Amino acid sequence: MLILRLNKSGMPQTWISKEEAAKCYVQEKVLFELGEDKLILRGGWNRLGEQSKLELSTIIACEGKITQDMGKISLSNRYLFRRDNNTCLYCGDVFSTHQLTRDHIIPRSRGGKNGWMNSATACKRCNHAKGARTPEEANMKLLAVPFVPNIYERFFLMNRKILSDQMAFLSSHFSTKRQWLN
């Protein structure tokens, strides 16, 4: 389980382990917490028989450098398939990741770029049928408009085990043109 670390302005910075989060608490670097979910870390016992414990929020904002990398995310099949909910954007069926491919909407052999806006998730059958043609030339309609994930969507794509309060925080900033599913 990972903790979502924000900067002091509330922008996501990274996913950190509960041990890294505990260090932020102990060093008094946590400025504020969001969400209602809490994790309890239990420590050692004192001579009175009391066990130490530290309560961590699953979303914390910390002191520290504010990074200016506003969420650029490298295109990979893992993130692309997750962006498109493992759905072939030509036939609309949902597939497991090993049945999917990355389709270049404008084929690379015809000058198309390898980027978010020119990439769509396609099943092997549809990608083979489309070949080195555009969707119009292949008479295949693209079911959704590709988009570049914003910083909040980036953090969704990076973590497969997102807690409910973390998902509520991130999804409140998702692009309104797409519905994202866990």
DALINFEN-V333820 format. One record per residue. D_CENTER is the distance of its C-alpha to the mean C-alpha in Angstrom with 1 decimal. Layout:
# DALINFEN-V333820
d_center=D_CENTER
d_center=D_CENTER
This chain:
# DALINFEN-V333820
d_center=14.5
d_center=12.7
d_center=13.5
d_center=11.4
d_center=13.8
d_center=14.6
d_center=17.4
d_center=20.6
d_center=19.8
d_center=16.8
d_center=14.0
d_center=11.0
d_center=12.3
d_center=10.9
d_center=10.4
d_center=14.1
d_center=16.4
d_center=18.8
d_center=21.5
d_center=20.1
d_center=19.7
d_center=23.2
d_center=24.4
d_center=23.1
d_center=25.0
d_center=28.1
d_center=28.2
d_center=27.9
d_center=25.0
d_center=23.1
d_center=23.9
d_center=22.4
d_center=20.4
d_center=18.4
d_center=18.0
d_center=20.7
d_center=19.4
d_center=21.3
d_center=21.6
d_center=25.1
d_center=25.9
d_center=29.5
d_center=31.8
d_center=35.4
d_center=38.5
d_center=41.1
d_center=44.9
d_center=45.0
d_center=42.7
d_center=39.7
d_center=36.3
d_center=34.0
d_center=30.6
d_center=27.7
d_center=25.4
d_center=21.9
d_center=19.5
d_center=15.9
d_center=15.0
d_center=17.4
d_center=18.4
d_center=20.5
d_center=23.2
d_center=22.6
d_center=21.9
d_center=19.7
d_center=17.8
d_center=18.2
d_center=15.3
d_center=13.6
d_center=10.2
d_center=11.5
d_center=9.4
d_center=11.7
d_center=12.1
d_center=12.2
d_center=13.1
d_center=10.4
d_center=7.6
d_center=10.4
d_center=11.4
d_center=8.2
d_center=8.3
d_center=11.9
d_center=11.8
d_center=14.0
d_center=16.6
d_center=19.2
d_center=19.4
d_center=23.2
d_center=24.5
d_center=21.8
d_center=21.9
d_center=19.0
d_center=19.2
d_center=18.1
d_center=16.2
d_center=19.6
d_center=21.2
d_center=18.9
d_center=19.3
d_center=18.1
d_center=20.6
d_center=21.6
d_center=22.9
d_center=25.5
d_center=26.5
d_center=26.3
d_center=30.0
d_center=30.7
d_center=28.9
d_center=25.4
d_center=22.6
d_center=19.8
d_center=17.0
d_center=14.3
d_center=17.1
d_center=19.4
d_center=17.2
d_center=16.9
d_center=16.4
d_center=19.9
d_center=21.8
d_center=24.3
d_center=27.2
d_center=26.0
d_center=25.0
d_center=28.4
d_center=30.2
d_center=28.7
d_center=29.6
d_center=30.1
d_center=30.5
d_center=28.6
d_center=27.7
d_center=30.8
d_center=33.0
d_center=31.8
d_center=32.2
d_center=28.7
d_center=26.8
d_center=23.1
d_center=21.7
d_center=18.8
d_center=18.5
d_center=15.8
d_center=13.8
d_center=12.0
d_center=8.5
d_center=9.5
d_center=8.5
d_center=7.1
d_center=5.0
d_center=4.1
d_center=3.6
d_center=2.2
d_center=2.0
d_center=4.0
d_center=5.6
d_center=7.7
d_center=10.1
d_center=9.2
d_center=12.6
d_center=14.0
d_center=14.6
d_center=11.2
d_center=9.9
d_center=13.0
d_center=12.4
d_center=8.9
d_center=10.1
d_center=13.4
d_center=12.1
d_center=10.5
d_center=12.7
d_center=15.7
d_center=16.5
d_center=14.0
d_center=13.5
d_center=10.1
d_center=10.9
d_center=9.9
